[in-house]
């Protein structure tokens, strides 16, 4: 491919994918963090509810 060795082609492909997808990583990280925290969808987690 374009006179590149397989290793060079991998690095070029990896960098291209990283640059193209860079805009989505902050939103993906926020969604994953919210899901792991149990707060996805804006509803509070059970630990946040005051005792009755």
CHARMM internal coordinates of N, CA and C (Angstrom, degrees):
IC EDIT
DIST 1 N 1 CA 1.4474
DIST 1 CA 1 C 1.5253
ANGL 1 N 1 CA 1 C 108.97
DIST 1 C 2 N 1.2863
ANGL 1 CA 1 C 2 N 117.15
DIHE 1 N 1 CA 1 C 2 N 110.69
DIST 2 N 2 CA 1.4638
ANGL 1 C 2 N 2 CA 123.62
DIHE 1 CA 1 C 2 N 2 CA 177.81
DIST 2 CA 2 C 1.5195
ANGL 2 N 2 CA 2 C 113.32
DIHE 1 C 2 N 2 CA 2 C 55.79
DIST 2 C 3 N 1.3182
ANGL 2 CA 2 C 3 N 117.79
DIHE 2 N 2 CA 2 C 3 N 24.78
DIST 3 N 3 CA 1.4482
ANGL 2 C 3 N 3 CA 121.25
DIHE 2 CA 2 C 3 N 3 CA 179.62
DIST 3 CA 3 C 1.5126
ANGL 3 N 3 CA 3 C 114.00
DIHE 2 C 3 N 3 CA 3 C 75.15
DIST 3 C 4 N 1.3293
ANGL 3 CA 3 C 4 N 118.14
DIHE 3 N 3 CA 3 C 4 N 19.99
DIST 4 N 4 CA 1.4608
ANGL 3 C 4 N 4 CA 121.75
DIHE 3 CA 3 C 4 N 4 CA -179.55
DIST 4 CA 4 C 1.5225
ANGL 4 N 4 CA 4 C 110.17
DIHE 3 C 4 N 4 CA 4 C -98.69
DIST 4 C 5 N 1.3222
ANGL 4 CA 4 C 5 N 115.27
DIHE 4 N 4 CA 4 C 5 N 148.70
DIST 5 N 5 CA 1.4621
ANGL 4 C 5 N 5 CA 119.50
DIHE 4 CA 4 C 5 N 5 CA 172.74
DIST 5 CA 5 C 1.5322
ANGL 5 N 5 CA 5 C 107.43
DIHE 4 C 5 N 5 CA 5 C -73.15
DIST 5 C 6 N 1.3304
ANGL 5 CA 5 C 6 N 118.13
DIHE 5 N 5 CA 5 C 6 N 163.76
DIST 6 N 6 CA 1.4707
ANGL 5 C 6 N 6 CA 119.21
DIHE 5 CA 5 C 6 N 6 CA 178.99
DIST 6 CA 6 C 1.5301
ANGL 6 N 6 CA 6 C 113.26
DIHE 5 C 6 N 6 CA 6 C -57.08
DIST 6 C 7 N 1.3142
ANGL 6 CA 6 C 7 N 117.76
DIHE 6 N 6 CA 6 C 7 N -37.94
DIST 7 N 7 CA 1.4622
ANGL 6 C 7 N 7 CA 120.26
DIHE 6 CA 6 C 7 N 7 CA 178.84
DIST 7 CA 7 C 1.5197
ANGL 7 N 7 CA 7 C 112.25
DIHE 6 C 7 N 7 CA 7 C -65.47
DIST 7 C 8 N 1.3218
ANGL 7 CA 7 C 8 N 116.61
DIHE 7 N 7 CA 7 C 8 N -42.96
DIST 8 N 8 CA 1.4586
ANGL 7 C 8 N 8 CA 120.62
DIHE 7 CA 7 C 8 N 8 CA 178.40
DIST 8 CA 8 C 1.5232
ANGL 8 N 8 CA 8 C 111.08
DIHE 7 C 8 N 8 CA 8 C -65.50
DIST 8 C 9 N 1.3257
ANGL 8 CA 8 C 9 N 116.64
DIHE 8 N 8 CA 8 C 9 N -39.91
DIST 9 N 9 CA 1.4640
ANGL 8 C 9 N 9 CA 120.67
DIHE 8 CA 8 C 9 N 9 CA 178.47
DIST 9 CA 9 C 1.5267
ANGL 9 N 9 CA 9 C 110.62
DIHE 8 C 9 N 9 CA 9 C -62.91
DIST 9 C 10 N 1.3348
ANGL 9 CA 9 C 10 N 117.13
DIHE 9 N 9 CA 9 C 10 N -38.75
DIST 10 N 10 CA 1.4619
ANGL 9 C 10 N 10 CA 120.70
DIHE 9 CA 9 C 10 N 10 CA 177.56
DIST 10 CA 10 C 1.5247
ANGL 10 N 10 CA 10 C 110.77
DIHE 9 C 10 N 10 CA 10 C -62.76
DIST 10 C 11 N 1.3263
ANGL 10 CA 10 C 11 N 116.75
DIHE 10 N 10 CA 10 C 11 N -45.41
DIST 11 N 11 CA 1.4672
ANGL 10 C 11 N 11 CA 120.34
DIHE 10 CA 10 C 11 N 11 CA -179.28
DIST 11 CA 11 C 1.5261
ANGL 11 N 11 CA 11 C 110.33
DIHE 10 C 11 N 11 CA 11 C -63.21
DIST 11 C 12 N 1.3211
ANGL 11 CA 11 C 12 N 117.75
DIHE 11 N 11 CA 11 C 12 N -43.93
DIST 12 N 12 CA 1.4643
ANGL 11 C 12 N 12 CA 121.16
DIHE 11 CA 11 C 12 N 12 CA 179.18
DIST 12 CA 12 C 1.5286
ANGL 12 N 12 CA 12 C 109.88
DIHE 11 C 12 N 12 CA 12 C -62.09
DIST 12 C 13 N 1.3215
ANGL 12 CA 12 C 13 N 117.33
DIHE 12 N 12 CA 12 C 13 N -45.85
DIST 13 N 13 CA 1.4649
ANGL 12 C 13 N 13 CA 120.77
DIHE 12 CA 12 C 13 N 13 CA 178.78
DIST 13 CA 13 C 1.5103
ANGL 13 N 13 CA 13 C 112.40
DIHE 12 C 13 N 13 CA 13 C -62.37
DIST 13 C 14 N 1.3273
ANGL 13 CA 13 C 14 N 116.96
DIHE 13 N 13 CA 13 C 14 N -42.22
DIST 14 N 14 CA 1.4627
ANGL 13 C 14 N 14 CA 121.42
DIHE 13 CA 13 C 14 N 14 CA 179.77
DIST 14 CA 14 C 1.5199
ANGL 14 N 14 CA 14 C 110.71
DIHE 13 C 14 N 14 CA 14 C -62.48
DIST 14 C 15 N 1.3231
ANGL 14 CA 14 C 15 N 117.35
DIHE 14 N 14 CA 14 C 15 N -44.71
DIST 15 N 15 CA 1.4636
ANGL 14 C 15 N 15 CA 121.09
DIHE 14 CA 14 C 15 N 15 CA -179.55
DIST 15 CA 15 C 1.5290
ANGL 15 N 15 CA 15 C 110.45
DIHE 14 C 15 N 15 CA 15 C -65.64
DIST 15 C 16 N 1.3206
ANGL 15 CA 15 C 16 N 117.56
DIHE 15 N 15 CA 15 C 16 N -41.10
DIST 16 N 16 CA 1.4687
ANGL 15 C 16 N 16 CA 120.44
DIHE 15 CA 15 C 16 N 16 CA 179.06
DIST 16 CA 16 C 1.5250
ANGL 16 N 16 CA 16 C 110.40
DIHE 15 C 16 N 16 CA 16 C -61.74
DIST 16 C 17 N 1.3246
ANGL 16 CA 16 C 17 N 117.28
DIHE 16 N 16 CA 16 C 17 N -46.59
DIST 17 N 17 CA 1.4680
ANGL 16 C 17 N 17 CA 120.62
DIHE 16 CA 16 C 17 N 17 CA 179.12
DIST 17 CA 17 C 1.5235
ANGL 17 N 17 CA 17 C 110.56
DIHE 16 C 17 N 17 CA 17 C -63.80
DIST 17 C 18 N 1.3289
ANGL 17 CA 17 C 18 N 118.04
DIHE 17 N 17 CA 17 C 18 N -40.67
DIST 18 N 18 CA 1.4628
ANGL 17 C 18 N 18 CA 121.25
DIHE 17 CA 17 C 18 N 18 CA 179.69
DIST 18 CA 18 C 1.5287
ANGL 18 N 18 CA 18 C 111.24
DIHE 17 C 18 N 18 CA 18 C -62.83
DIST 18 C 19 N 1.3188
ANGL 18 CA 18 C 19 N 117.40
DIHE 18 N 18 CA 18 C 19 N -41.99
DIST 19 N 19 CA 1.4649
ANGL 18 C 19 N 19 CA 120.81
DIHE 18 CA 18 C 19 N 19 CA -178.91
DIST 19 CA 19 C 1.5313
ANGL 19 N 19 CA 19 C 110.59
DIHE 18 C 19 N 19 CA 19 C -69.54
DIST 19 C 20 N 1.3262
ANGL 19 CA 19 C 20 N 117.32
DIHE 19 N 19 CA 19 C 20 N -42.88
DIST 20 N 20 CA 1.4637
ANGL 19 C 20 N 20 CA 120.53
DIHE 19 CA 19 C 20 N 20 CA -178.54
DIST 20 CA 20 C 1.5237
ANGL 20 N 20 CA 20 C 111.18
DIHE 19 C 20 N 20 CA 20 C -66.44
DIST 20 C 21 N 1.3272
ANGL 20 CA 20 C 21 N 117.57
DIHE 20 N 20 CA 20 C 21 N -39.15
DIST 21 N 21 CA 1.4652
ANGL 20 C 21 N 21 CA 120.73
DIHE 20 CA 20 C 21 N 21 CA -175.16
DIST 21 CA 21 C 1.5265
ANGL 21 N 21 CA 21 C 113.33
DIHE 20 C 21 N 21 CA 21 C -91.61
DIST 21 C 22 N 1.3219
ANGL 21 CA 21 C 22 N 119.07
DIHE 21 N 21 CA 21 C 22 N 3.80
DIST 22 N 22 CA 1.4670
ANGL 21 C 22 N 22 CA 121.51
DIHE 21 CA 21 C 22 N 22 CA -174.96
DIST 22 CA 22 C 1.5245
ANGL 22 N 22 CA 22 C 112.77
DIHE 21 C 22 N 22 CA 22 C -59.81
DIST 22 C 23 N 1.2991
ANGL 22 CA 22 C 23 N 118.19
DIHE 22 N 22 CA 22 C 23 N -32.86
DIST 23 N 23 CA 1.4569
ANGL 22 C 23 N 23 CA 120.92
DIHE 22 CA 22 C 23 N 23 CA -179.25
DIST 23 CA 23 C 1.5137
ANGL 23 N 23 CA 23 C 113.99
DIHE 22 C 23 N 23 CA 23 C -68.86
DIST 23 C 24 N 1.3125
ANGL 23 CA 23 C 24 N 117.38
DIHE 23 N 23 CA 23 C 24 N -23.76
DIST 24 N 24 CA 1.4686
ANGL 23 C 24 N 24 CA 120.52
DIHE 23 CA 23 C 24 N 24 CA -177.11
DIST 24 CA 24 C 1.5154
ANGL 24 N 24 CA 24 C 113.19
DIHE 23 C 24 N 24 CA 24 C -88.50
DIST 24 C 25 N 1.3165
ANGL 24 CA 24 C 25 N 119.62
DIHE 24 N 24 CA 24 C 25 N -18.49
DIST 25 N 25 CA 1.4670
ANGL 24 C 25 N 25 CA 121.05
DIHE 24 CA 24 C 25 N 25 CA -174.47
DIST 25 CA 25 C 1.5201
ANGL 25 N 25 CA 25 C 114.35
DIHE 24 C 25 N 25 CA 25 C -64.32
DIST 25 C 26 N 1.3345
ANGL 25 CA 25 C 26 N 121.11
DIHE 25 N 25 CA 25 C 26 N -41.63
DIST 26 N 26 CA 1.4709
ANGL 25 C 26 N 26 CA 118.56
DIHE 25 CA 25 C 26 N 26 CA 178.31
DIST 26 CA 26 C 1.5275
ANGL 26 N 26 CA 26 C 112.86
DIHE 25 C 26 N 26 CA 26 C -61.09
DIST 26 C 27 N 1.3524
ANGL 26 CA 26 C 27 N 116.90
DIHE 26 N 26 CA 26 C 27 N -42.32
DIST 27 N 27 CA 1.4648
ANGL 26 C 27 N 27 CA 119.58
DIHE 26 CA 26 C 27 N 27 CA 179.12
DIST 27 CA 27 C 1.5165
ANGL 27 N 27 CA 27 C 111.43
DIHE 26 C 27 N 27 CA 27 C -67.47
DIST 27 C 28 N 1.3311
ANGL 27 CA 27 C 28 N 117.21
DIHE 27 N 27 CA 27 C 28 N -38.99
DIST 28 N 28 CA 1.4646
ANGL 27 C 28 N 28 CA 120.12
DIHE 27 CA 27 C 28 N 28 CA 178.45
DIST 28 CA 28 C 1.5233
ANGL 28 N 28 CA 28 C 110.23
DIHE 27 C 28 N 28 CA 28 C -65.31
DIST 28 C 29 N 1.3189
ANGL 28 CA 28 C 29 N 117.04
DIHE 28 N 28 CA 28 C 29 N -41.95
DIST 29 N 29 CA 1.4605
ANGL 28 C 29 N 29 CA 120.45
DIHE 28 CA 28 C 29 N 29 CA 178.57
DIST 29 CA 29 C 1.5182
ANGL 29 N 29 CA 29 C 112.03
DIHE 28 C 29 N 29 CA 29 C -63.51
DIST 29 C 30 N 1.3282
ANGL 29 CA 29 C 30 N 117.05
DIHE 29 N 29 CA 29 C 30 N -39.67
DIST 30 N 30 CA 1.4635
ANGL 29 C 30 N 30 CA 120.32
DIHE 29 CA 29 C 30 N 30 CA 178.49
DIST 30 CA 30 C 1.5192
ANGL 30 N 30 CA 30 C 110.96
DIHE 29 C 30 N 30 CA 30 C -65.81
DIST 30 C 31 N 1.3250
ANGL 30 CA 30 C 31 N 117.32
DIHE 30 N 30 CA 30 C 31 N -41.06
DIST 31 N 31 CA 1.4635
ANGL 30 C 31 N 31 CA 120.56
DIHE 30 CA 30 C 31 N 31 CA 179.74
DIST 31 CA 31 C 1.5246
ANGL 31 N 31 CA 31 C 111.07
DIHE 30 C 31 N 31 CA 31 C -66.83
DIST 31 C 32 N 1.3205
ANGL 31 CA 31 C 32 N 116.78
DIHE 31 N 31 CA 31 C 32 N -41.15
DIST 32 N 32 CA 1.4677
ANGL 31 C 32 N 32 CA 120.33
DIHE 31 CA 31 C 32 N 32 CA 178.97
DIST 32 CA 32 C 1.5235
ANGL 32 N 32 CA 32 C 110.14
DIHE 31 C 32 N 32 CA 32 C -66.41
DIST 32 C 33 N 1.3197
ANGL 32 CA 32 C 33 N 116.83
DIHE 32 N 32 CA 32 C 33 N -43.11
DIST 33 N 33 CA 1.4629
ANGL 32 C 33 N 33 CA 120.06
DIHE 32 CA 32 C 33 N 33 CA 178.68
DIST 33 CA 33 C 1.5163
ANGL 33 N 33 CA 33 C 112.05
DIHE 32 C 33 N 33 CA 33 C -62.30
DIST 33 C 34 N 1.3309
ANGL 33 CA 33 C 34 N 116.73
DIHE 33 N 33 CA 33 C 34 N -41.69
DIST 34 N 34 CA 1.4610
ANGL 33 C 34 N 34 CA 119.98
DIHE 33 CA 33 C 34 N 34 CA 178.47
DIST 34 CA 34 C 1.5183
ANGL 34 N 34 CA 34 C 110.91
DIHE 33 C 34 N 34 CA 34 C -65.53
DIST 34 C 35 N 1.3278
ANGL 34 CA 34 C 35 N 117.37
DIHE 34 N 34 CA 34 C 35 N -39.31
DIST 35 N 35 CA 1.4634
ANGL 34 C 35 N 35 CA 120.23
DIHE 34 CA 34 C 35 N 35 CA 179.36
DIST 35 CA 35 C 1.5238
ANGL 35 N 35 CA 35 C 110.73
DIHE 34 C 35 N 35 CA 35 C -66.26
DIST 35 C 36 N 1.3198
ANGL 35 CA 35 C 36 N 116.92
DIHE 35 N 35 CA 35 C 36 N -41.08
DIST 36 N 36 CA 1.4638
ANGL 35 C 36 N 36 CA 119.78
DIHE 35 CA 35 C 36 N 36 CA 179.27
DIST 36 CA 36 C 1.5253
ANGL 36 N 36 CA 36 C 111.41
DIHE 35 C 36 N 36 CA 36 C -68.18
DIST 36 C 37 N 1.3213
ANGL 36 CA 36 C 37 N 116.82
DIHE 36 N 36 CA 36 C 37 N -30.93
DIST 37 N 37 CA 1.4576
ANGL 36 C 37 N 37 CA 120.59
DIHE 36 CA 36 C 37 N 37 CA 178.81
DIST 37 CA 37 C 1.5226
ANGL 37 N 37 CA 37 C 111.73
DIHE 36 C 37 N 37 CA 37 C -80.59
DIST 37 C 38 N 1.3227
ANGL 37 CA 37 C 38 N 117.20
DIHE 37 N 37 CA 37 C 38 N -10.72
DIST 38 N 38 CA 1.4512
ANGL 37 C 38 N 38 CA 121.09
DIHE 37 CA 37 C 38 N 38 CA 179.12
DIST 38 CA 38 C 1.5137
ANGL 38 N 38 CA 38 C 113.50
DIHE 37 C 38 N 38 CA 38 C 78.74
DIST 38 C 39 N 1.3292
ANGL 38 CA 38 C 39 N 116.95
DIHE 38 N 38 CA 38 C 39 N 23.42
DIST 39 N 39 CA 1.4617
ANGL 38 C 39 N 39 CA 120.10
DIHE 38 CA 38 C 39 N 39 CA -176.83
DIST 39 CA 39 C 1.5211
ANGL 39 N 39 CA 39 C 111.74
DIHE 38 C 39 N 39 CA 39 C -118.85
DIST 39 C 40 N 1.2876
ANGL 39 CA 39 C 40 N 119.61
DIHE 39 N 39 CA 39 C 40 N 20.78
DIST 40 N 40 CA 1.4591
ANGL 39 C 40 N 40 CA 121.73
DIHE 39 CA 39 C 40 N 40 CA -179.17
DIST 40 CA 40 C 1.5273
ANGL 40 N 40 CA 40 C 109.50
DIHE 39 C 40 N 40 CA 40 C -69.57
DIST 40 C 41 N 1.2883
ANGL 40 CA 40 C 41 N 116.41
DIHE 40 N 40 CA 40 C 41 N 137.92
DIST 41 N 41 CA 1.4438
ANGL 40 C 41 N 41 CA 121.21
DIHE 40 CA 40 C 41 N 41 CA 179.52
DIST 41 CA 41 C 1.5163
ANGL 41 N 41 CA 41 C 113.78
DIHE 40 C 41 N 41 CA 41 C 90.81
DIST 41 C 42 N 1.3131
ANGL 41 CA 41 C 42 N 118.16
DIHE 41 N 41 CA 41 C 42 N 1.26
DIST 42 N 42 CA 1.4453
ANGL 41 C 42 N 42 CA 121.62
DIHE 41 CA 41 C 42 N 42 CA 175.81
DIST 42 CA 42 C 1.5157
ANGL 42 N 42 CA 42 C 114.80
DIHE 41 C 42 N 42 CA 42 C 83.78
DIST 42 C 43 N 1.3205
ANGL 42 CA 42 C 43 N 119.07
DIHE 42 N 42 CA 42 C 43 N -0.06
DIST 43 N 43 CA 1.4570
ANGL 42 C 43 N 43 CA 120.18
DIHE 42 CA 42 C 43 N 43 CA 178.50
DIST 43 CA 43 C 1.5169
ANGL 43 N 43 CA 43 C 108.86
DIHE 42 C 43 N 43 CA 43 C -88.67
DIST 43 C 44 N 1.3233
ANGL 43 CA 43 C 44 N 118.06
DIHE 43 N 43 CA 43 C 44 N 139.77
DIST 44 N 44 CA 1.4657
ANGL 43 C 44 N 44 CA 119.66
DIHE 43 CA 43 C 44 N 44 CA -179.21
DIST 44 CA 44 C 1.5196
ANGL 44 N 44 CA 44 C 111.67
DIHE 43 C 44 N 44 CA 44 C -70.52
DIST 44 C 45 N 1.2943
ANGL 44 CA 44 C 45 N 115.58
DIHE 44 N 44 CA 44 C 45 N 150.98
DIST 45 N 45 CA 1.4637
ANGL 44 C 45 N 45 CA 120.96
DIHE 44 CA 44 C 45 N 45 CA 177.58
DIST 45 CA 45 C 1.5234
ANGL 45 N 45 CA 45 C 109.28
DIHE 44 C 45 N 45 CA 45 C -73.23
DIST 45 C 46 N 1.3153
ANGL 45 CA 45 C 46 N 117.10
DIHE 45 N 45 CA 45 C 46 N 161.60
DIST 46 N 46 CA 1.4628
ANGL 45 C 46 N 46 CA 122.03
DIHE 45 CA 45 C 46 N 46 CA -178.11
DIST 46 CA 46 C 1.5291
ANGL 46 N 46 CA 46 C 111.01
DIHE 45 C 46 N 46 CA 46 C -60.57
DIST 46 C 47 N 1.3309
ANGL 46 CA 46 C 47 N 118.15
DIHE 46 N 46 CA 46 C 47 N -31.81
DIST 47 N 47 CA 1.4615
ANGL 46 C 47 N 47 CA 121.26
DIHE 46 CA 46 C 47 N 47 CA -178.87
DIST 47 CA 47 C 1.5244
ANGL 47 N 47 CA 47 C 111.58
DIHE 46 C 47 N 47 CA 47 C -68.34
DIST 47 C 48 N 1.3397
ANGL 47 CA 47 C 48 N 117.56
DIHE 47 N 47 CA 47 C 48 N -22.30
DIST 48 N 48 CA 1.4535
ANGL 47 C 48 N 48 CA 121.37
DIHE 47 CA 47 C 48 N 48 CA -177.36
DIST 48 CA 48 C 1.5244
ANGL 48 N 48 CA 48 C 112.89
DIHE 47 C 48 N 48 CA 48 C -85.43
DIST 48 C 49 N 1.3307
ANGL 48 CA 48 C 49 N 118.22
DIHE 48 N 48 CA 48 C 49 N -11.36
DIST 49 N 49 CA 1.4550
ANGL 48 C 49 N 49 CA 121.38
DIHE 48 CA 48 C 49 N 49 CA -178.75
DIST 49 CA 49 C 1.5275
ANGL 49 N 49 CA 49 C 109.99
DIHE 48 C 49 N 49 CA 49 C -73.86
DIST 49 C 50 N 1.3355
ANGL 49 CA 49 C 50 N 116.74
DIHE 49 N 49 CA 49 C 50 N 133.83
DIST 50 N 50 CA 1.4694
ANGL 49 C 50 N 50 CA 118.21
DIHE 49 CA 49 C 50 N 50 CA 177.35
DIST 50 CA 50 C 1.5307
ANGL 50 N 50 CA 50 C 110.16
DIHE 49 C 50 N 50 CA 50 C -70.92
DIST 50 C 51 N 1.3250
ANGL 50 CA 50 C 51 N 117.33
DIHE 50 N 50 CA 50 C 51 N 151.47
DIST 51 N 51 CA 1.4672
ANGL 50 C 51 N 51 CA 118.98
DIHE 50 CA 50 C 51 N 51 CA 179.11
DIST 51 CA 51 C 1.5303
ANGL 51 N 51 CA 51 C 110.53
DIHE 50 C 51 N 51 CA 51 C -66.60
DIST 51 C 52 N 1.3100
ANGL 51 CA 51 C 52 N 116.04
DIHE 51 N 51 CA 51 C 52 N 146.90
DIST 52 N 52 CA 1.4731
ANGL 51 C 52 N 52 CA 120.80
DIHE 51 CA 51 C 52 N 52 CA -176.79
DIST 52 CA 52 C 1.5079
ANGL 52 N 52 CA 52 C 111.80
DIHE 51 C 52 N 52 CA 52 C -82.15
END
COOR INIT
IC SEED 1 N 1 CA 1 C
IC BUILD
